[in-house]
Amino acid sequence: MKQGILYVNERFAALFGNQLIADHPEIKTYLLTRAPERKISTITYGADPVPDAPKRYVEAMNLEPGQYLTLIARLIPENSILELVRAYSARRRDHKLVILGKFDPQGDDYHRRIKEIASEEVRFAGPIYDKETVQALRFHGKVYLHGHTVGGTNPSLIEAMAAGNPVIAHDNKYNQWVAGAGALYFDTVEAADRQISLLLSDESLRKRLRAAVLSRFNEEFTWERVAGQYEKLLSAFLD
């Protein structure tokens, strides 16, 4: 029933909507099966740049700046949480992996499986909604892990890029377009293990990825660019 309602809503939106907004080129490709190209615009999400952040938020969580990685996502199979935790826990890293997201190993079987394979270096911080705390965690983290396998432009990935995080991302067309040369990619647990080991051990590579990810962010995902695209689109309907 729910899928049927969504299907009907999608058809009505494509038929009667003046303009359909795709947040990623691959989403536009999908919408082209529903509506003519003249009715579709690609406008991504944006994020606030994070050029600096207080260390006190990180230190309050008993974390050392530059000595941990972050992963911020819903803890569901589509986001490769189990695979990333398994890869991270394959060997000692001498860094913490801080995972932000609702975690209920007592009531959720997937969460229980994650907890069972997690090493002592994995910390489940739960959901954190304070913007300054999350920005500080991103800014002072060494690497960002992104396991999303579906969807368009993911806000969490954009926010990591805005903080200059070198990224290890699941190898798919969505993440590749967003992060570009600012990320290393994985498609198996073994590949994720290798990429984590490589990036933690290679400071020059981290610097290159940081520069690339900031360049990509400034090119495509600033709020100024996003708002400008919406302004241009709306102005066209006023002419």
Secondary structure by P-SEA (a helix, b strand, c coil): caaaaaaaaaaaaaacccbbbbccaaaaaaaccccccccbbbbbbbbcccccccaaaaaaaccccccbbbbbcccccccaaaaaaaaaacccccccccccccccccccaaaaaaaaacccccccccccccaaaaaaaaaaccbbbbbcccccccaaaaaaaaacccccccccaaaaaaccccbbbbccaaaaaaaaaaaaacaaaaaaaaaaaaaaaaacccaaaaaaaaaaaaaaaac
